[in-house]
Amino acid sequence: MDKITPSDYSYSVINIGEDGEDAYEAIIPKFPNIHAYGDTPEELNDGVIAAIELELEDLEKAGKTPPPPDKKSNFNGKILLRINPEIHEKLYHESLAHNLSLNKYIESKLK
């Protein structure tokens, strides 16, 4: 069996910010005792990864079995996205200008 990594587990993001401030909390179903927070989604993701890494190390040191990973098969890389036709056309022309397929261009914009 492959080594289990933090990316094998999913989590939900809750915006807990008040008064227009951004603040996020992660809920990790397989690790209900882990609490991770961040001021940005990126900071939250880094915190989740670090917290799961520590938990996996602690479980390994204690000789305990980690929870089974979440199914990776839920993510096949395909997203059906409906957008305004004008935005679709604009993205298409931008992708041509960057010599990329529309899919690769949108992927680059999301990174």
Summary of the structure (lengths in Angstrom):
residues: 111
radius of gyration: 18.7
end to end distance: 30.1
largest distance: 56.8
contacts: 228
relative contact order: 0.12
helix: 44%
strand: 10%
